[in-house]
Amino acid sequence: MLTTIEELRPCFVHRTQLYDGFIEWTHFSKWERLHRSIAYVCRFAVSCRKTNRQLREVGRLTNEELAAAENVLWRAVQSTIYLDEIVLLKKHQENKFQGNVKKTLNSSSPLYNMSPFLDEHGVIRMEGRIGEAVFVSYDAKNPIILPRDHRVTFLIADWYHRTYLHANNNTVVNEMKQRFRIPHLRALVHKAGKLCMLCRVKKAKPLQPKMAPLPKARLSPFTRPFSYVGLDYFGPMAVKVGRSLAKRWVALFTCLSVRAVHLEVVHSLSTESCKMAIRRFIVRHGSPLEIYSDNGTNFQGANRELQEQMKSINQSLAEIFTNVNTKWVFNPPSAPHMGGSWERLVRSVKTAFATISTCKNPSEETFATIITEAEGVVNSRPLTFISLEADDQEALTPNHFLLLNSNGVVQRQQDLIEPKEASKTNWKLARYMVDQF
């Protein structure tokens, strides 16, 4: 008969000593408030032990009371994190063991490589190598060991950050190292500066709004150039007429699809001048499907008269100027950013005009010539990026859509070898190469 064997399982019993402390660290947002609050509590505790009321301290805190409050805080912070190390260090001092402290501490302790010891106030300090230096303070010789992730350590870093006027983090790190030994100190100082409200306000950057999708006119394929047109004025510019100076403006027409430009000289800002410029544009490039512009009074007047002329069949201007397919679209008032397609080209034209122009006040004929040349320069700009390694390719320009070439000049095909001087084989090769061109 089989007998059952009882399974024996090991039972582990763990003993942990919890020390939550007597201070609510989260109730304090600044080091000064925490420091002085503990100092007043310590004064009250000392006064309660005195039977004579005349010996009790009143009034402003003294330096001795503030120093005693700091020692209380250091002990409270270290007792929260390094409780086991404090017990072992006390045993080390009681036994008057003069050997290495590492033999006392566990190798997994965060203080194992810091040579810690307890001073006369019960605060854990790191033993340094400059103990014999006379000109160095006691805190610099033996800095106080503090944990990085404690609330008090963060408040101290914030206090140093504010004391040195939110300046360079290296200054704060250097000053804190003169008194404290904190692991990963630079990361702590960076965190304190990042959470500082004043620094966040001073270094704040406006949120970039999301770019809106391109309108349909910018993405219309299989249409001839200047089917969708953006219209804008720039100027005035001084032009010499006889012995006097006159003002001239330039009307910029840009194709919203292929980014080509057409410039027309306008003599005034009236509605009639705007209509004349549009008529000259239509004769050269055809009637557009849509015209986009801002809310200029001359554009509004031209649109209003356009609608009136469209209703009248007998007026010849309506037949030349537009047809039932033309539509005029106005941008909202006080929204120049919606006309970025032509506003950027206005600057490009002005730059080309300033480069080409050699006189301050050109004549009217010279001004028209310079404007036309500036139009050619802007239309020859590349629209695509071609790397230097692609020697056999050519960047796409607006002139490719208008003139089938970047500059409108067609290279003349010449024979590579004179037929009379070449042999029969070379002549056939030359003709083949010419045919390939």
VOPAGU-2260 file (C-alpha; in pm, 1 decimal, decimal comma):
REM VOPAGU-2260
SITE   aa  ch    i         X         Y         Z
SITE  MET   A    0       0,0       0,0       0,0
SITE  LEU   A    1     139,9     334,8    -107,5
SITE  THR   A    2     173,7     607,8     148,7
SITE  THR   A    3     146,3     973,0      60,8
SITE  ILE   A    4     435,6    1196,6     146,4
SITE  GLU   A    5     348,7    1547,3     262,0
SITE  GLU   A    6     509,1    1817,9      54,5
SITE  LEU   A    7     717,8    2052,0     257,0
SITE  ARG   A    8     754,1    2404,6     124,3
SITE  PRO   A    9     992,4    2662,0     267,7
SITE  CYS   A   10     839,0    2958,7     442,0
SITE  PHE   A   11    1024,0    3288,4     420,0
SITE  VAL   A   12     976,6    3554,4     684,3
SITE  HIS   A   13    1104,1    3904,1     605,4
SITE  ARG   A   14    1166,1    4176,4     859,5
SITE  THR   A   15    1152,3    4531,5     736,2
SITE  GLN   A   16    1171,9    4846,8     940,8
SITE  LEU   A   17     972,0    5131,4     796,6
SITE  TYR   A   18    1052,8    5490,0     877,8
SITE  ASP   A   19     821,2    5744,9     729,9
SITE  GLY   A   20     955,3    6040,8     923,7
SITE  PHE   A   21     766,8    6314,1    1103,1
SITE  ILE   A   22     765,2    6582,5     829,4
SITE  GLU   A   23     528,0    6607,2     534,5
SITE  TRP   A   24     777,7    6709,7     266,6
SITE  THR   A   25     513,2    6773,6       3,9
SITE  HIS   A   26     363,5    7058,8     210,5
SITE  PHE   A   27     665,0    7279,1     135,8
SITE  SER   A   28     738,7    7428,8    -205,5
SITE  LYS   A   29    1055,3    7621,7    -113,4
SITE  TRP   A   30    1363,8    7542,7      90,1
SITE  GLU   A   31    1342,0    7866,0     289,4
SITE  ARG   A   32     995,7    7781,2     424,5
SITE  LEU   A   33    1094,9    7427,8     519,0
SITE  HIS   A   34    1419,6    7540,5     682,5
SITE  ARG   A   35    1266,2    7816,5     892,3
SITE  SER   A   36     963,4    7607,6     986,4
SITE  ILE   A   37    1187,2    7332,9    1128,0
SITE  ALA   A   38    1395,2    7599,5    1303,8
SITE  TYR   A   39    1085,3    7736,0    1482,9
SITE  VAL   A   40     977,7    7383,5    1576,0
SITE  CYS   A   41    1322,5    7314,8    1723,0
SITE  ARG   A   42    1307,8    7641,8    1918,1
SITE  PHE   A   43     968,5    7545,0    2056,4
SITE  ALA   A   44    1101,0    7201,4    2159,0
SITE  VAL   A   45    1400,9    7356,5    2334,8
SITE  SER   A   46    1183,2    7617,7    2507,2
SITE  CYS   A   47     952,2    7350,1    2640,8
SITE  ARG   A   48    1243,5    7189,4    2824,4
SITE  LYS   A   49    1333,8    7517,0    3000,5
SITE  THR   A   50    1151,2    7591,7    3325,0
SITE  ASN   A   51    1252,8    7956,3    3335,6
SITE  ARG   A   52    1057,6    8160,1    3085,1
SITE  GLN   A   53    1320,2    8429,6    3076,6
SITE  LEU   A   54    1570,0    8186,1    2922,0
SITE  ARG   A   55    1341,5    8102,1    2630,8
SITE  GLU   A   56    1439,2    8234,4    2289,3
SITE  VAL   A   57    1205,5    8485,6    2123,6
SITE  GLY   A   58    1225,8    8707,0    1819,6
SITE  ARG   A   59    1423,5    8638,5    1503,6
SITE  LEU   A   60    1603,0    8311,1    1443,7
SITE  THR   A   61    1973,5    8299,6    1516,5
SITE  ASN   A   62    2247,1    8137,3    1312,6
SITE  GLU   A   63    2285,0    7860,2    1568,2
SITE  GLU   A   64    1915,3    7775,6    1547,0
SITE  LEU   A   65    1925,4    7769,1    1167,4
SITE  ALA   A   66    2232,7    7542,3    1170,5
SITE  ALA   A   67    2063,6    7308,7    1420,2
SITE  ALA   A   68    1753,1    7294,9    1197,7
SITE  GLU   A   69    1970,7    7196,9     901,0
SITE  ASN   A   70    2123,0    6908,9    1096,5
SITE  VAL   A   71    1773,5    6792,3    1188,2
SITE  LEU   A   72    1674,7    6796,8     821,9
SITE  TRP   A   73    1988,1    6612,9     711,1
SITE  ARG   A   74    1927,8    6341,2     968,4
SITE  ALA   A   75    1560,1    6312,7     873,4
SITE  VAL   A   76    1638,1    6277,1     503,5
SITE  GLN   A   77    1919,6    6026,4     556,3
SITE  SER   A   78    1712,4    5823,2     801,7
SITE  THR   A   79    1445,9    5783,3     533,8
SITE  ILE   A   80    1680,9    5643,6     267,8
SITE  TYR   A   81    1996,8    5521,2     443,0
SITE  LEU   A   82    1852,5    5369,4     760,1
SITE  ASP   A   83    2051,1    5042,8     738,7
SITE  GLU   A   84    2372,9    5228,8     668,3
SITE  ILE   A   85    2321,9    5454,7     971,4
SITE  VAL   A   86    2282,8    5150,5    1198,7
SITE  LEU   A   87    2600,2    4991,4    1061,9
SITE  LEU   A   88    2797,2    5316,0    1085,3
SITE  LYS   A   89    2691,4    5359,9    1449,8
SITE  LYS   A   90    2810,0    5008,7    1529,4
SITE  HIS   A   91    3133,2    5088,5    1351,8
SITE  GLN   A   92    3190,3    5389,7    1573,9
SITE  GLU   A   93    3084,0    5215,8    1894,8
SITE  ASN   A   94    3326,2    4927,5    1836,1
SITE  LYS   A   95    3598,2    5178,6    1753,2
SITE  PHE   A   96    3690,2    4968,6    1453,5
SITE  GLN   A   97    3970,7    5137,8    1265,0
SITE  GLY   A   98    3958,0    4922,1     952,8
SITE  ASN   A   99    3797,4    4993,1     619,8
SITE  VAL   A  100    3434,3    5104,6     627,6
SITE  LYS   A  101    3358,5    4885,7     324,7
SITE  LYS   A  102    3390,7    4581,4     548,6
SITE  THR   A  103    3104,2    4718,1     756,6
SITE  LEU   A  104    2865,6    4814,0     474,7
SITE  ASN   A  105    2701,7    4577,9     232,0
SITE  SER   A  106    2842,2    4584,6    -123,2
SITE  SER   A  107    2492,0    4658,6    -259,5
SITE  SER   A  108    2468,4    4977,0     -52,3
SITE  PRO   A  109    2468,0    5307,0    -252,3
SITE  LEU   A  110    2723,3    5442,0      -0,4
SITE  TYR   A  111    2967,4    5155,9     -44,2
SITE  ASN   A  112    3218,5    5354,6    -256,5
SITE  MET   A  113    3176,4    5693,5     -83,0
SITE  SER   A  114    3374,7    5627,9     239,3
SITE  PRO   A  115    3088,4    5749,5     463,2
SITE  PHE   A  116    3111,8    5835,8     829,9
SITE  LEU   A  117    2891,9    5998,4    1094,5
SITE  ASP   A  118    2991,8    6338,9    1226,1
SITE  GLU   A  119    2925,0    6471,2    1573,9
SITE  HIS   A  120    2567,1    6565,7    1478,7
SITE  GLY   A  121    2480,5    6221,0    1340,4
SITE  VAL   A  122    2491,3    6336,0     975,7
SITE  ILE   A  123    2641,4    6107,2     713,3
SITE  ARG   A  124    2931,4    6271,1     532,8
SITE  MET   A  125    3177,2    6154,9     270,1
SITE  GLU   A  126    3540,8    6141,2     371,9
SITE  GLY   A  127    3748,4    6337,4     122,8
SITE  ARG   A  128    4117,3    6347,9      41,5
SITE  ILE   A  129    4171,1    6713,7     129,5
SITE  GLY   A  130    4126,0    6684,6     503,7
SITE  GLU   A  131    4457,8    6852,6     572,4
SITE  ALA   A  132    4374,6    7163,7     367,1
SITE  VAL   A  133    4350,0    7459,5     604,2
SITE  PHE   A  134    4191,5    7708,0     364,1
SITE  VAL   A  135    3895,2    7480,6     277,1
SITE  SER   A  136    3573,9    7469,4     480,1
SITE  TYR   A  137    3463,1    7159,3     666,6
SITE  ASP   A  138    3169,4    7105,8     430,9
SITE  ALA   A  139    3401,1    7110,5     127,9
SITE  LYS   A  140    3638,2    6858,7     291,3
SITE  ASN   A  141    3357,8    6626,2     397,9
SITE  PRO   A  142    3040,0    6696,1     194,5
SITE  ILE   A  143    2699,1    6587,7     318,6
SITE  ILE   A  144    2557,5    6283,2     140,7
SITE  LEU   A  145    2200,8    6329,4      20,7
SITE  PRO   A  146    1983,3    6106,9    -200,7
SITE  ARG   A  147    1897,2    6240,7    -541,4
SITE  ASP   A  148    1524,9    6154,5    -551,6
SITE  HIS   A  149    1426,4    6308,8    -218,4
SITE  ARG   A  150    1202,2    6613,7    -193,7
SITE  VAL   A  151    1448,8    6804,1      26,3
SITE  THR   A  152    1730,4    6751,9    -224,6
SITE  PHE   A  153    1512,5    6897,8    -498,9
SITE  LEU   A  154    1420,9    7197,4    -281,9
SITE  ILE   A  155    1790,0    7264,1    -219,5
SITE  ALA   A  156    1867,6    7250,2    -591,5
SITE  ASP   A  157    1576,2    7485,7    -657,8
SITE  TRP   A  158    1705,1    7726,7    -391,7
SITE  TYR   A  159    2050,7    7735,7    -548,6
SITE  HIS   A  160    1890,5    7781,7    -890,0
SITE  ARG   A  161    1697,5    8086,0    -769,1
SITE  THR   A  162    1987,9    8222,6    -564,6
SITE  TYR   A  163    2209,6    8239,7    -871,6
SITE  LEU   A  164    1936,4    8411,3   -1074,7
SITE  HIS   A  165    1833,1    8120,5   -1295,7
SITE  ALA   A  166    2172,7    8132,6   -1465,7
SITE  ASN   A  167    2392,9    7861,0   -1608,6
SITE  ASN   A  168    2339,0    7516,0   -1459,7
SITE  ASN   A  169    2714,8    7464,5   -1426,1
SITE  THR   A  170    2725,0    7746,5   -1170,6
SITE  VAL   A  171    2460,9    7575,3    -958,4
SITE  VAL   A  172    2638,7    7240,0    -987,0
SITE  ASN   A  173    2969,1    7394,0    -880,5
SITE  GLU   A  174    2818,8    7564,7    -574,9
SITE  MET   A  175    2627,9    7257,1    -460,5
SITE  LYS   A  176    2937,2    7038,9    -489,7
SITE  GLN   A  177    3109,0    7261,3    -235,6
SITE  ARG   A  178    2877,0    7127,5      35,5
SITE  PHE   A  179    2682,8    6821,0     -82,1
SITE  ARG   A  180    2756,7    6485,2    -239,7
SITE  ILE   A  181    2451,3    6402,7    -452,6
SITE  PRO   A  182    2449,5    6127,4    -716,0
SITE  HIS   A  183    2364,0    6246,2   -1068,7
SITE  LEU   A  184    2374,5    6608,0    -959,6
SITE  ARG   A  185    2365,5    6756,1   -1310,5
SITE  ALA   A  186    2042,8    6574,9   -1393,1
SITE  LEU   A  187    1889,8    6704,6   -1069,1
SITE  VAL   A  188    1991,5    7064,1   -1142,4
SITE  HIS   A  189    1857,4    7035,2   -1496,2
SITE  LYS   A  190    1525,9    6907,4   -1357,4
SITE  ALA   A  191    1505,9    7196,6   -1111,1
SITE  GLY   A  192    1561,7    7448,8   -1390,9
SITE  LYS   A  193    1310,0    7273,3   -1612,7
SITE  LEU   A  194    1039,0    7285,3   -1344,3
SITE  CYS   A  195    1112,2    7647,8   -1250,0
SITE  MET   A  196     804,9    7849,2   -1344,3
SITE  LEU   A  197     997,8    8168,4   -1415,8
SITE  CYS   A  198    1235,0    7986,3   -1651,9
SITE  ARG   A  199     941,8    7816,5   -1822,6
SITE  VAL   A  200     773,7    8151,4   -1881,5
SITE  LYS   A  201    1090,3    8321,9   -2007,3
SITE  LYS   A  202    1190,3    8033,0   -2234,3
SITE  ALA   A  203     843,1    7950,5   -2357,6
SITE  LYS   A  204     793,2    7942,5   -2732,2
SITE  PRO   A  205     460,5    7986,7   -2907,1
SITE  LEU   A  206     305,3    7669,7   -3036,2
SITE  GLN   A  207     334,3    7644,6   -3410,7
SITE  PRO   A  208     -12,6    7590,7   -3555,1
SITE  LYS   A  209     -68,4    7303,4   -3788,2
SITE  MET   A  210     -45,9    7403,7   -4152,4
SITE  ALA   A  211    -374,7    7387,7   -4336,5
SITE  PRO   A  212    -409,6    7168,4   -4645,5
SITE  LEU   A  213    -330,8    7333,5   -4976,5
SITE  PRO   A  214    -629,3    7471,6   -5166,8
SITE  LYS   A  215    -758,5    7303,1   -5476,5
SITE  ALA   A  216    -611,2    7572,1   -5700,5
SITE  ARG   A  217    -257,5    7477,7   -5587,5
SITE  LEU   A  218    -311,0    7110,7   -5672,9
SITE  SER   A  219    -499,0    7119,9   -6003,7
SITE  PRO   A  220    -324,2    6899,7   -6264,0
SITE  PHE   A  221    -363,9    6887,3   -6643,1
SITE  THR   A  222    -441,1    7257,3   -6676,4
SITE  ARG   A  223    -257,7    7517,0   -6878,4
SITE  PRO   A  224     -44,0    7773,5   -6693,1
SITE  PHE   A  225    -226,9    8068,1   -6537,4
SITE  SER   A  226    -554,6    7882,5   -6511,6
SITE  TYR   A  227    -559,0    7963,4   -6139,3
SITE  VAL   A  228    -409,8    8306,2   -6076,4
SITE  GLY   A  229    -309,6    8499,3   -5766,7
SITE  LEU   A  230    -305,4    8879,1   -5804,9
SITE  ASP   A  231    -128,4    9137,5   -5593,9
SITE  TYR   A  232      23,3    9486,9   -5620,7
SITE  PHE   A  233     356,1    9618,7   -5496,3
SITE  GLY   A  234     508,7    9963,1   -5513,5
SITE  PRO   A  235     499,4   10255,7   -5567,7
SITE  MET   A  236     823,7   10314,4   -5755,7
SITE  ALA   A  237     951,9   10645,8   -5881,3
SITE  VAL   A  238     978,3   10675,9   -6260,9
SITE  LYS   A  239    1115,3   10970,9   -6452,4
SITE  VAL   A  240     859,8   11120,3   -6692,9
SITE  GLY   A  241    1012,8   11419,3   -6870,5
SITE  ARG   A  242    1156,6   11637,6   -6593,8
SITE  SER   A  243     924,1   11516,2   -6321,2
SITE  LEU   A  244     884,3   11197,7   -6120,9
SITE  ALA   A  245     573,7   10980,9   -6134,5
SITE  LYS   A  246     460,8   10684,0   -5929,9
SITE  ARG   A  247     417,1   10345,2   -6088,8
SITE  TRP   A  248     293,5   10019,4   -5939,7
SITE  VAL   A  249     344,2    9664,1   -6055,7
SITE  ALA   A  250      65,4    9408,9   -6076,6
SITE  LEU   A  251     195,4    9059,0   -6010,0
SITE  PHE   A  252       5,2    8765,9   -6157,5
SITE  THR   A  253     123,3    8426,0   -6038,9
SITE  CYS   A  254      10,4    8085,1   -6151,6
SITE  LEU   A  255     -86,7    7896,2   -5839,5
SITE  SER   A  256      -8,6    7560,3   -6001,6
SITE  VAL   A  257     330,1    7604,0   -6174,0
SITE  ARG   A  258     444,2    7913,5   -5974,4
SITE  ALA   A  259     513,8    8125,3   -6282,3
SITE  VAL   A  260     477,4    8505,0   -6264,6
SITE  HIS   A  261     361,1    8774,3   -6503,7
SITE  LEU   A  262     424,7    9142,9   -6429,2
SITE  GLU   A  263     228,6    9440,8   -6556,2
SITE  VAL   A  264     309,1    9808,1   -6495,2
SITE  VAL   A  265       9,9    9993,9   -6348,3
SITE  HIS   A  266     -12,7   10374,4   -6349,8
SITE  SER   A  267    -252,7   10412,6   -6056,8
SITE  LEU   A  268    -446,4   10220,7   -5793,5
SITE  SER   A  269    -781,2   10287,5   -5952,1
SITE  THR   A  270   -1023,8   10022,3   -6062,5
SITE  GLU   A  271    -981,6   10123,8   -6426,7
SITE  SER   A  272    -605,3   10067,1   -6416,6
SITE  CYS   A  273    -662,1    9727,4   -6254,8
SITE  LYS   A  274    -901,4    9629,5   -6533,4
SITE  MET   A  275    -654,2    9737,2   -6800,5
SITE  ALA   A  276    -377,2    9530,6   -6641,9
SITE  ILE   A  277    -602,7    9225,7   -6625,7
SITE  ARG   A  278    -701,2    9271,7   -6989,5
SITE  ARG   A  279    -335,7    9281,3   -7097,5
SITE  PHE   A  280    -268,9    8970,3   -6892,9
SITE  ILE   A  281    -560,9    8780,5   -7045,9
SITE  VAL   A  282    -451,1    8867,7   -7400,0
SITE  ARG   A  283    -107,7    8715,7   -7332,8
SITE  HIS   A  284    -201,5    8410,8   -7123,2
SITE  GLY   A  285    -570,2    8350,1   -7175,9
SITE  SER   A  286    -867,6    8381,8   -6948,4
SITE  PRO   A  287    -813,0    8223,2   -6602,9
SITE  LEU   A  288   -1059,4    7996,9   -6432,9
SITE  GLU   A  289   -1016,0    8156,8   -6092,0
SITE  ILE   A  290    -850,3    8476,5   -5966,5
SITE  TYR   A  291    -740,9    8501,2   -5603,2
SITE  SER   A  292    -654,5    8829,1   -5433,0
SITE  ASP   A  293    -687,5    9020,0   -5108,8
SITE  ASN   A  294    -963,6    9270,2   -5026,6
SITE  GLY   A  295    -808,4    9571,0   -5198,2
SITE  THR   A  296   -1054,0    9840,2   -5299,1
SITE  ASN   A  297    -934,9    9829,7   -5658,4
SITE  PHE   A  298    -984,7    9453,6   -5668,6
SITE  GLN   A  299   -1330,3    9485,2   -5516,6
SITE  GLY   A  300   -1419,7    9749,7   -5771,3
SITE  ALA   A  301   -1285,9    9541,2   -6058,4
SITE  ASN   A  302   -1483,4    9241,1   -5939,9
SITE  ARG   A  303   -1800,2    9445,0   -5901,0
SITE  GLU   A  304   -1769,8    9589,5   -6248,2
SITE  LEU   A  305   -1684,6    9245,0   -6381,6
SITE  GLN   A  306   -2009,8    9105,9   -6246,6
SITE  GLU   A  307   -2202,4    9395,0   -6393,7
SITE  GLN   A  308   -2037,7    9348,9   -6730,9
SITE  MET   A  309   -2106,9    8978,1   -6730,4
SITE  LYS   A  310   -2476,4    9056,7   -6707,5
SITE  SER   A  311   -2456,1    9278,2   -7012,2
SITE  ILE   A  312   -2393,7    9096,7   -7340,5
SITE  ASN   A  313   -2369,3    9413,0   -7545,8
SITE  GLN   A  314   -2053,2    9541,3   -7377,0
SITE  SER   A  315   -1742,2    9427,5   -7558,2
SITE  LEU   A  316   -1525,4    9450,9   -7248,0
SITE  ALA   A  317   -1709,2    9164,0   -7084,6
SITE  GLU   A  318   -1646,1    8944,0   -7387,9
SITE  ILE   A  319   -1271,0    9016,1   -7385,3
SITE  PHE   A  320   -1217,7    9039,3   -7013,9
SITE  THR   A  321   -1389,0    8724,0   -6890,4
SITE  ASN   A  322   -1646,4    8460,6   -6954,8
SITE  VAL   A  323   -1889,4    8257,0   -6753,2
SITE  ASN   A  324   -1608,1    8028,9   -6631,4
SITE  THR   A  325   -1405,8    8298,8   -6454,1
SITE  LYS   A  326   -1445,2    8328,6   -6077,4
SITE  TRP   A  327   -1289,0    8585,1   -5843,8
SITE  VAL   A  328   -1209,1    8469,0   -5488,7
SITE  PHE   A  329   -1118,3    8715,8   -5212,5
SITE  ASN   A  330    -920,7    8628,2   -4902,8
SITE  PRO   A  331   -1074,9    8717,8   -4565,5
SITE  PRO   A  332    -999,8    9069,9   -4439,4
SITE  SER   A  333    -680,0    9117,4   -4233,4
SITE  ALA   A  334    -544,1    8777,0   -4339,0
SITE  PRO   A  335    -228,9    8843,5   -4544,3
SITE  HIS   A  336     -93,0    8498,0   -4453,7
SITE  MET   A  337    -352,1    8344,3   -4683,9
SITE  GLY   A  338    -181,2    8513,9   -4976,8
SITE  GLY   A  339     161,6    8367,3   -4909,5
SITE  SER   A  340     177,1    8226,3   -5262,8
SITE  TRP   A  341     212,5    8572,0   -5413,8
SITE  GLU   A  342     357,1    8760,0   -5116,1
SITE  ARG   A  343     675,4    8551,6   -5131,0
SITE  LEU   A  344     705,8    8610,3   -5505,4
SITE  VAL   A  345     672,3    8985,1   -5450,0
SITE  ARG   A  346     992,7    8971,8   -5249,4
SITE  SER   A  347    1165,9    8762,8   -5518,0
SITE  VAL   A  348    1068,8    9015,1   -5784,4
SITE  LYS   A  349    1188,6    9306,0   -5570,4
SITE  THR   A  350    1522,7    9131,7   -5517,5
SITE  ALA   A  351    1564,5    9071,0   -5891,1
SITE  PHE   A  352    1459,8    9428,6   -5966,6
SITE  ALA   A  353    1716,7    9569,7   -5721,0
SITE  THR   A  354    1987,2    9355,0   -5878,5
SITE  ILE   A  355    1907,5    9448,9   -6237,0
SITE  SER   A  356    1835,0    9818,1   -6183,6
SITE  THR   A  357    2141,9   10042,4   -6209,3
SITE  CYS   A  358    1977,5   10386,3   -6174,4
SITE  LYS   A  359    1770,5   10534,3   -5897,4
SITE  ASN   A  360    1489,8   10682,7   -6106,0
SITE  PRO   A  361    1470,2   10503,6   -6442,9
SITE  SER   A  362    1266,2   10626,5   -6732,8
SITE  GLU   A  363     931,3   10470,1   -6803,4
SITE  GLU   A  364    1064,0   10263,5   -7090,6
SITE  THR   A  365    1363,8   10147,8   -6886,4
SITE  PHE   A  366    1135,9   10062,8   -6596,2
SITE  ALA   A  367     916,4    9841,1   -6816,9
SITE  THR   A  368    1226,3    9666,1   -6952,7
SITE  ILE   A  369    1367,7    9601,6   -6606,9
SITE  ILE   A  370    1034,8    9462,0   -6487,2
SITE  THR   A  371    1022,4    9224,8   -6784,0
SITE  GLU   A  372    1377,7    9107,0   -6717,7
SITE  ALA   A  373    1295,8    9052,5   -6351,5
SITE  GLU   A  374    1000,9    8841,6   -6460,9
SITE  GLY   A  375    1233,9    8624,9   -6669,6
SITE  VAL   A  376    1477,0    8583,2   -6381,3
SITE  VAL   A  377    1203,7    8475,9   -6140,1
SITE  ASN   A  378    1052,7    8235,2   -6392,4
SITE  SER   A  379    1390,6    8068,3   -6444,1
SITE  ARG   A  380    1427,4    7971,9   -6076,9
SITE  PRO   A  381    1435,7    7594,0   -6008,1
SITE  LEU   A  382    1126,6    7439,3   -5854,0
SITE  THR   A  383    1289,1    7104,4   -5773,5
SITE  PHE   A  384    1618,4    7000,7   -5617,1
SITE  ILE   A  385    1874,2    6822,2   -5830,2
SITE  SER   A  386    2184,5    6682,0   -5664,5
SITE  LEU   A  387    2528,1    6746,3   -5808,5
SITE  GLU   A  388    2574,0    6378,3   -5886,9
SITE  ALA   A  389    2287,0    6384,1   -6138,6
SITE  ASP   A  390    2473,0    6557,2   -6420,7
SITE  ASP   A  391    2236,0    6443,3   -6690,6
SITE  GLN   A  392    1925,4    6592,8   -6529,3
SITE  GLU   A  393    1784,4    6944,4   -6525,5
SITE  ALA   A  394    1586,6    7122,4   -6256,4
SITE  LEU   A  395    1224,6    7199,4   -6338,2
SITE  THR   A  396    1148,6    7573,5   -6368,6
SITE  PRO   A  397     832,4    7773,8   -6448,5
SITE  ASN   A  398     983,3    7852,8   -6789,9
SITE  HIS   A  399     959,6    7483,7   -6877,9
SITE  PHE   A  400     580,9    7522,5   -6873,4
SITE  LEU   A  401     585,0    7855,0   -7057,8
SITE  LEU   A  402     882,1    7830,6   -7297,9
SITE  LEU   A  403     964,1    7456,2   -7285,5
SITE  ASN   A  404    1310,2    7548,5   -7156,7
SITE  SER   A  405    1462,7    7704,8   -6847,7
SITE  ASN   A  406    1570,9    8022,1   -7031,2
SITE  GLY   A  407    1371,5    8002,7   -7352,1
SITE  VAL   A  408    1680,8    7968,8   -7572,7
SITE  VAL   A  409    1679,4    7668,9   -7806,5
SITE  GLN   A  410    2027,9    7547,7   -7884,8
SITE  ARG   A  411    2103,8    7528,7   -8256,6
SITE  GLN   A  412    2189,5    7186,7   -8377,7
SITE  GLN   A  413    2518,7    7189,5   -8569,0
SITE  ASP   A  414    2699,0    6912,2   -8739,0
SITE  LEU   A  415    2973,2    6770,4   -8529,1
SITE  ILE   A  416    3196,9    6688,4   -8831,7
SITE  GLU   A  417    3201,2    6848,7   -9173,5
SITE  PRO   A  418    3078,7    6587,7   -9423,8
SITE  LYS   A  419    3329,6    6687,4   -9687,5
SITE  GLU   A  420    3632,3    6650,5   -9462,3
SITE  ALA   A  421    3516,4    6340,2   -9280,5
SITE  SER   A  422    3539,3    5989,6   -9406,7
SITE  LYS   A  423    3233,6    5797,7   -9506,2
SITE  THR   A  424    3213,6    5613,4   -9174,4
SITE  ASN   A  425    3265,2    5924,2   -8967,9
SITE  TRP   A  426    3004,1    6108,4   -9171,0
SITE  LYS   A  427    2744,9    5839,3   -9093,1
SITE  LEU   A  428    2836,3    5853,5   -8725,9
SITE  ALA   A  429    2802,8    6230,5   -8721,8
SITE  ARG   A  430    2460,9    6218,1   -8889,2
SITE  TYR   A  431    2347,3    5958,6   -8636,8
SITE  MET   A  432    2449,4    6178,7   -8346,3
SITE  VAL   A  433    2277,0    6479,2   -8498,1
SITE  ASP   A  434    1957,7    6278,7   -8541,1
SITE  GLN   A  435    1976,2    6176,5   -8176,4
SITE  PHE   A  436    1978,8    6541,6   -8071,9
